[in-house]
């Protein structure tokens, strides 16, 4: 196991490449982007080796818990994508690959927070 100090320290709102393998059942596999939604206290804690993410995909629908994101230099996505707020996962920070692709704008994170509330019915 990798020492905690060697793991990335993601920030809420960043999009990271994540190694989803091995997957089970209908879970994603391979390296794909994910949005960090956990608070930065947990993200930066040396005692907490995990983070909370939602998946980012080029495929999505016009439903209350998908947030459409236009590709930009700021977010680092290579195509227009959807943040899928019903696909919430706790992952090891060791699954984060390299460095963040980019980050969402504050207004986009407000939309994500609202979609997460709708998805979780809170």
ABEGO torsion letter per residue (X at the ends): XBBAAABBBBBBGBBBBBBAOBBBEABBBEBBBBBBABBAAAAABAABABBBBBBBBABBBBBAABBBBBBBAAAGBABBBBBBAABBBBBBAAABBEBBAEBBBAAAAAAAAAAAAAAAGX
